[in-house]
Amino acid sequence: MLGGMQAQALQVVDLIVESILLIKDETGLTVPPRLQADTALFGIEGFLDSMALVTLVIALEQGIAEKFGVSVQLADAHALSQEHSPYSTIYALAEYALLRMQTD
């Protein structure tokens, strides 16, 4: 089962990267030259401002619904109350999305 979770995590990471690139194309967002799992998204080292983060979260929610057939909510009180922000890196967001896919 762990292998399946890792594969799904990689699919979500890919979905996040695809979403970022779409936002870049649509809004002119400046992104790092390489987007990897450890790329900082939001916060001191991140490249997203609050509006770009909201746009990414909405795009990711829609992408998860289309790709996995699961409706998730990634921006809520639960996300904001986490000790470590689920928006800090691409992988942190992917892990949080997987958690929500299992619990929503």
Secondary structure by P-SEA (a helix, b strand, c coil): caaaaaaaaaaaaaaaaaaaaaaaaacccccccccccccccccccccccaaaaaaaaaaaaaaaaaaccbbbbccccccccccccccccaaaaaaaaaaaaacc
